[in-house]
Amino acid sequence: MTDAPTVATSEPGLQESTGGARSYLVVRRPDGNQVLDVDDGAEIVIGRSSAATVQIDDPKVSREHARIIRRDGALQLVDLGSRNGTRVNGKTARGQTLPLSSGDTLQIGPAEILIAETAGQRERGDAAAVAGELPGVIVSDPAMAQAFERARRVAQTETTVLLLGETGVGKEVIAEQIHRQSPRAKGPLVRLNCGSLPESIIESELFGHERGAFTGADKRKAGYLETADGGTLFLDEIGELGTSLQTRLLRVLEDRKFMRVGGREEIASDLRVIAATNRELEREVRAGRFRQDLYFRLSTFIIRLPALRERPSEIDLFAELFARQFARRMNRPRIRLGADVLSALRAHDWPGNVRELRNAIEHAVVLAEDGVVTAQHLPESVRAARDVPASAAGGVRGQVAEIERRAIEDALQAEDGNQTRAARRLGISRRALIYKLEKHGLKS
């Protein structure tokens, strides 16, 4: 999820320019979804007329029902005096002009329209900035937006950060954005996957070694700790690190000094550490597999990234945009996702998260020769999810609603009940927050 620098390609996400936030409309209709770019200066007419940009053929919709305008990066809804009005976050607007922010939901007849933005470099610093100024990832879910807001806040500090979440949720993306928004942005961002190499090799890669330190060490080598001097060291899958290396790493975190393998001289390195894991480190500590003192040192500031199944509002959006991305790469005409595809995507549990979704869409686009992706084009593992009983699907929806409710409650508690600040923390507008408070029966 480019002319300007983009987020790391090894993690899932939408590779968008960081030059400015980009706005999208996700139009959800019974016959399928549509995603529209909203460029600056654009005017999108919504209505029953065949000339409308977004045509909604329903008697409850006026011929020219509403217009969405983008000027200088700001979005506005103009209800064109429609007979039934436009519902914005659950409230009806008639003949009004209202500001729109990422996460707002419009209801026009049978169509639901979601406002979404990439988190690009913004000139205005209001609550519409979904994830502050962190580029390259689309966010429309409150829990994910809250994670990006925490990343934005900690970026300006020297605090050690621990990223928690399942494989494929985007931990490396968050780490890169923290680095880019930090005072160390001009320094290097050095990545080491602690689970990809044997412990003996990781020790040499991390700390470096002196000539003759072991067989094959024919010259001195600088390790990642030295290379990251003046920048950020990202230790992915920190839970895979062996106990002996955990002890040495703790020393680095405490005084930013270390010795190369086979060395006798201490080396100082001015670096910041960001660690990530898909393991429950507290459980690893109780089992004796991870040092408690190292855990305490790493967990100064924790950011938890929700799994894709916990933010279903983003599934359709990512699917549509990945389909567009792969169609361009394969020189295909515009790809359309059928309604059965979207139903299958929503029903799947996504153990591989956004990375798995991206791979599934690529698989489908390869097979879709006529420009229309159907459920039969999806990988078998995703198609099987359509057979989940309705009662089970209802249980999943209930769990997702509870996650959203908890995220809202946590944001309000963190901001002492101030709705404006809580909405900013969640990355949505205050109007959207009030709508969600009413939806969940929370006091407003």
C-alpha positions in Angstrom: 0.0 0.0 0.0 6.3 6.7 -6.7 8.2 9.6 -7.1 8.8 10.3 -3.4 10.2 7.8 -0.9 7.9 5.0 0.1 7.4 2.7 3.0 9.4 -0.5 3.3 8.4 -3.0 0.6 9.1 -6.0 2.8 6.0 -5.2 4.9 2.4 -5.1 3.5 1.0 -1.7 2.8 0.1 0.7 0.0 3.1 2.3 -1.6 1.9 5.8 -1.9 3.8 9.1 -2.4 4.7 10.8 0.8 4.4 14.2 -0.8 0.8 14.7 0.6 -2.2 12.9 2.0 -4.3 11.2 -0.6 -8.1 10.9 -0.2 -10.4 8.1 -1.4 -14.1 7.4 -1.5 -15.0 3.7 -0.9 -18.5 3.3 -2.3 -20.2 0.2 -1.0 -23.3 -1.0 -2.9 -25.2 -4.2 -3.0 -23.7 -4.9 -6.5 -20.1 -4.4 -5.4 -17.6 -1.8 -4.3 -16.0 1.1 -6.0 -12.9 3.1 -5.0 -12.4 6.6 -6.3 -9.3 8.9 -5.9 -10.2 12.4 -4.8 -7.5 14.6 -6.2 -7.1 18.2 -5.1 -9.7 20.4 -6.9 -11.9 17.5 -7.6 -15.7 17.7 -7.5 -17.5 14.4 -7.3 -21.3 14.4 -7.9 -23.3 11.6 -6.4 -26.9 10.9 -7.6 -29.3 8.9 -9.7 -28.4 10.8 -12.9 -26.4 8.8 -15.5 -24.1 11.8 -15.6 -23.2 11.5 -11.9 -19.6 10.5 -11.0 -21.1 8.0 -8.5 -24.4 6.8 -9.9 -26.8 5.2 -7.4 -29.9 4.0 -9.3 -32.5 4.1 -6.5 -35.8 6.1 -6.2 -34.7 7.3 -2.8 -31.7 9.1 -4.3 -32.1 12.5 -6.1 -30.8 13.0 -9.6 -28.0 15.2 -8.2 -28.0 14.3 -4.5 -24.7 15.5 -3.1 -21.3 16.7 -4.1 -17.9 16.0 -2.5 -15.3 18.7 -3.1 -11.6 18.7 -2.2 -9.8 22.1 -2.0 -6.3 22.6 -0.6 -6.4 19.1 0.9 -9.7 19.6 2.8 -12.8 17.6 1.9 -16.3 18.9 2.0 -19.8 17.4 1.5 -22.4 19.6 -0.1 -25.9 18.2 0.1 -27.7 19.5 -3.1 -31.1 20.0 -1.5 -31.9 16.3 -1.8 -35.3 15.0 -0.9 -34.2 12.5 1.6 -31.0 14.2 2.7 -27.5 12.7 3.2 -26.8 10.8 6.4 -23.4 11.7 7.7 -22.2 9.5 10.6 -25.8 8.7 11.3 -27.3 12.2 11.2 -29.2 13.7 8.3 -27.9 16.7 6.4 -30.2 18.6 4.0 -28.9 21.5 2.0 -25.8 21.8 4.2 -22.1 22.0 3.6 -20.1 19.9 6.1 -16.4 19.2 6.4 -15.4 15.6 6.0 -12.6 13.6 7.7 -11.1 10.2 7.3 -13.3 7.6 8.9 -16.6 9.5 8.2 -19.4 7.5 6.8 -22.1 8.7 4.4 -25.3 6.9 3.7 -27.1 7.8 0.4 -30.0 5.4 -0.4 -28.6 1.9 -0.4 -25.0 3.0 -0.8 -22.5 3.5 2.1 -19.6 5.8 1.3 -16.5 5.7 3.5 -14.0 8.5 3.6 -10.4 7.3 3.7 -7.0 8.9 3.4 -3.4 7.9 3.1 -1.4 9.5 5.9 0.9 11.7 3.9 2.8 14.8 4.7 0.1 17.3 5.6 0.3 21.1 5.8 -2.6 21.3 8.3 -2.4 19.6 11.7 -6.1 19.1 12.5 -8.0 16.0 13.5 -8.4 15.0 9.9 -4.9 13.7 9.8 -5.5 10.0 10.3 -2.1 9.1 11.4 -0.4 12.4 11.9 2.2 12.8 9.2 3.1 9.1 8.8 3.1 8.3 5.1 2.3 5.2 3.1 -0.5 3.4 4.9 -4.2 3.7 4.6 -6.0 3.8 7.9 -9.8 3.8 8.4 -10.2 1.7 11.6 -10.1 3.5 14.9 -7.9 1.0 16.6 -5.3 1.2 13.8 -5.5 4.9 13.8 -4.9 5.0 17.5 -1.7 2.9 17.0 -0.5 5.4 14.3 -1.2 8.3 16.6 0.9 6.7 19.4 3.7 6.2 16.8 3.5 9.8 15.8 3.8 11.0 19.4 6.7 8.7 20.4 8.6 9.5 17.2 9.9 12.8 18.5 11.4 11.2 21.6 14.4 8.9 22.1 12.2 6.3 23.9 12.7 2.6 23.1 9.6 1.2 21.4 8.2 -2.3 21.4 5.8 -3.2 18.6 3.4 -6.1 19.2 1.2 -7.8 16.7 0.8 -10.9 14.5 2.9 -11.6 11.5 1.9 -9.4 8.5 0.1 -6.6 10.4 2.7 -4.0 9.4 5.2 -3.7 12.3 8.1 -2.9 10.0 6.0 -0.2 8.4 5.4 1.4 11.8 9.0 1.2 12.7 10.1 3.0 9.5 7.5 5.7 10.0 8.7 6.3 13.6 12.3 6.6 12.3 11.3 9.0 9.5 9.4 11.3 11.8 12.1 11.3 14.4 15.1 13.7 14.8 17.2 10.8 13.6 15.5 10.7 10.2 18.7 11.7 8.4 20.6 8.8 10.0 20.4 5.2 9.0 17.5 2.8 9.7 19.2 -0.6 10.2 17.0 -3.7 10.3 17.9 -7.1 11.7 15.4 -10.1 11.8 16.4 -12.0 14.9 14.6 -15.1 13.8 16.2 -15.4 10.4 19.7 -16.5 11.3 21.4 -18.9 13.8 22.4 -17.2 17.1 26.2 -17.5 16.4 25.7 -15.5 13.2 23.3 -13.0 14.7 25.9 -12.2 17.4 28.5 -11.3 14.8 25.9 -9.4 12.7 24.7 -7.4 15.7 28.0 -6.7 17.5 30.5 -7.1 14.7 33.7 -9.0 15.2 37.5 -8.6 15.3 39.9 -10.3 12.9 40.6 -13.9 14.1 37.6 -13.9 16.5 36.5 -17.3 15.0 37.3 -19.5 12.0 36.7 -17.5 8.8 37.0 -14.1 10.5 39.8 -12.9 8.2 39.1 -9.2 8.8 37.4 -6.8 11.2 33.7 -6.3 10.6 31.4 -3.6 11.9 28.1 -4.9 13.2 24.6 -3.5 13.0 25.1 -1.6 16.3 27.9 0.4 14.8 26.1 0.9 11.5 23.1 2.3 13.2 25.1 5.0 14.9 23.2 8.3 14.7 20.1 6.5 13.6 17.7 3.7 14.5 18.2 -0.1 15.0 15.0 -2.1 14.3 15.2 -5.6 15.9 12.4 -7.6 14.3 11.2 -10.8 16.0 13.1 -9.9 19.2 11.3 -12.9 20.9 13.5 -15.3 18.9 16.7 -13.9 20.4 18.7 -16.5 22.5 19.2 -15.8 26.2 22.9 -15.1 26.0 22.4 -12.4 23.4 19.5 -11.0 25.5 22.0 -10.4 28.2 24.4 -8.5 25.9 21.6 -6.5 24.3 20.4 -5.4 27.8 23.8 -3.8 28.3 23.5 -1.9 25.0 20.1 -0.6 25.9 21.3 0.6 29.3 24.5 2.4 28.4 24.7 2.3 24.5 28.1 0.5 24.7 29.2 -2.9 23.5 32.3 -4.9 22.4 32.7 -6.7 19.1 33.0 -10.5 19.1 36.6 -11.2 20.1 37.2 -7.6 21.0 38.4 -5.9 24.2 37.6 -2.3 23.5 34.2 -0.8 24.3 32.5 1.0 21.5 29.8 3.6 22.0 26.9 3.9 19.6 24.4 6.7 19.6 21.3 4.9 18.4 17.6 4.3 19.1 16.2 0.8 19.4 12.8 -0.3 18.1 11.9 -3.9 18.7 9.0 -6.0 17.4 7.6 -9.5 18.0 4.6 -11.6 17.3 5.1 -13.5 20.6 3.5 -12.7 23.9 6.7 -11.7 25.7 5.1 -11.7 29.2 4.4 -15.4 28.7 7.9 -15.9 27.5 9.2 -14.3 30.6 7.1 -16.5 32.8 8.4 -19.6 30.9 12.0 -18.4 31.5 12.7 -18.0 27.8 13.0 -14.2 27.9 14.8 -12.1 30.4 12.4 -10.1 32.6 14.8 -7.1 32.9 15.2 -7.0 29.1 11.4 -7.0 28.7 11.0 -4.2 31.1 13.7 -2.2 29.2 12.1 -2.8 25.8 8.5 -2.2 27.0 9.0 1.4 28.0 6.5 2.3 25.2 4.3 -0.4 23.6 2.3 -0.1 20.4 -0.1 -3.0 19.7 -1.2 -3.4 16.1 -4.6 -5.0 15.6 -4.9 -8.0 13.3 -6.7 -7.5 10.0 -9.7 -9.5 11.2 -10.1 -6.9 14.0 -10.4 -4.0 11.5 -12.8 -5.4 8.9 -13.6 -1.9 7.6 -10.1 -1.9 5.9 -10.5 -5.3 4.2 -12.5 -3.9 1.3 -10.4 -0.8 0.9 -7.1 -2.8 0.8 -8.6 -5.3 -1.5 -9.8 -2.7 -4.0 -6.5 -0.8 -3.9 -4.3 -3.9 -4.2 -6.4 -5.0 -7.2 -5.8 -1.6 -8.8 -2.1 -1.8 -8.0 -1.6 -5.3 -9.5 -3.7 -4.5 -12.6 -1.3 -1.6 -13.3 1.7 -3.8 -12.8 0.3 -6.5 -15.1 -0.8 -3.9 -17.8 -4.4 -5.1 -17.3 -7.5 -3.0 -17.8 -9.3 -1.8 -14.7 -10.1 -4.8 -12.4 -13.4 -5.0 -10.7 -14.1 -7.1 -7.6 -17.4 -8.9 -7.6 -19.7 -8.9 -4.6 -19.0 -12.6 -4.0 -15.3 -11.8 -3.7 -15.8 -9.2 -1.0 -18.1 -11.5 0.9 -15.4 -14.2 0.9 -12.8 -11.7 2.0 -14.9 -10.5 4.9 -15.6 -14.1 6.0 -11.9 -15.2 6.0 -9.9 -15.1 9.3 -6.7 -13.7 7.7 -4.0 -15.4 9.8 -1.4 -13.8 7.6 -3.1 -10.4 7.9 -2.5 -7.7 5.2 0.4 -9.7 3.6 -1.9 -12.6 3.1 -4.7 -10.4 1.7 -2.2 -8.8 -0.7 -1.1 -12.2 -2.0 -4.7 -13.4 -2.3 -5.6 -10.4 -4.5 -2.5 -10.8 -6.7 -3.5 -14.5 -7.2 -7.0 -13.4 -8.2 -5.9 -10.7 -10.6 -3.6 -13.2 -12.4 -6.5 -15.5 -13.0 -9.1 -12.8 -13.9 -8.7 -12.6 -17.7 -11.9 -10.6 -18.4 -11.2 -7.8 -15.8 -13.7 -9.1 -13.3 -12.5 -11.0 -10.2 -14.9 -13.6 -8.8 -14.6 -15.7 -5.7 -13.4 -18.6 -7.9 -10.2 -16.7 -8.6 -9.3 -16.5 -4.9 -6.9 -19.0 -3.3 -8.8 -22.1 -2.0 -8.0 -21.2 1.6 -9.9 -17.9 1.2 -12.8 -19.4 -0.7 -13.4 -22.0 2.0 -14.2 -19.2 4.5 -17.5 -18.5 2.6 -19.0 -21.7 4.1 -18.7 -20.4 7.7 -22.2 -20.6 9.4 -24.1 -17.4 9.8 -24.0 -17.8 13.6 -20.2 -17.9 13.6 -20.0 -14.9 11.4 -22.3 -13.0 13.8 -20.0 -13.9 16.6 -17.0 -12.4 14.7 -19.0 -9.2 14.1 -19.7 -9.0 17.8 -16.1 -9.4 18.7 -15.1 -6.7 16.2 -17.7 -4.3 17.6 -16.3 -5.0 21.1 -12.8 -4.2 20.0 -14.0 -0.9 18.5 -15.9 -0.1 21.7 -12.8 -0.8 23.8 -10.6 1.4 21.6 -13.1 4.3 22.0 -13.3 3.8 25.7 -9.5 3.7 26.0 -9.1 6.9 24.0 -11.7 8.8 26.1 -10.0 7.6 29.3 -6.6 8.7 28.1 -7.9 12.1 27.2 -9.9 12.6 30.4 -13.2 12.4 28.5 -12.4 15.2 26.1 -14.1 14.1 22.8 -12.1 16.4 20.5 -8.7 15.0 21.8 -10.1 11.4 21.9 -11.2 11.7 18.3 -7.8 13.0 17.3 -6.2 10.1 19.1 -8.4 7.7 17.3 -7.8 9.4 14.0 -11.4 10.3 13.2 -13.5 13.4 13.3 -15.4 14.4 16.5 -18.7 13.9 14.5 -17.6 10.4 13.7 -16.8 9.7 17.3 -20.2 10.9 18.5 -21.8 8.6 15.9 -19.8 5.7 17.2 -20.6 6.6 20.9 -24.3 6.4 20.0 -23.9 3.2 18.1 -22.2 1.5 21.0 -24.5 3.0 23.6 -21.7 4.9 25.3 -22.5 8.2 27.1 -21.7 11.3 24.9 
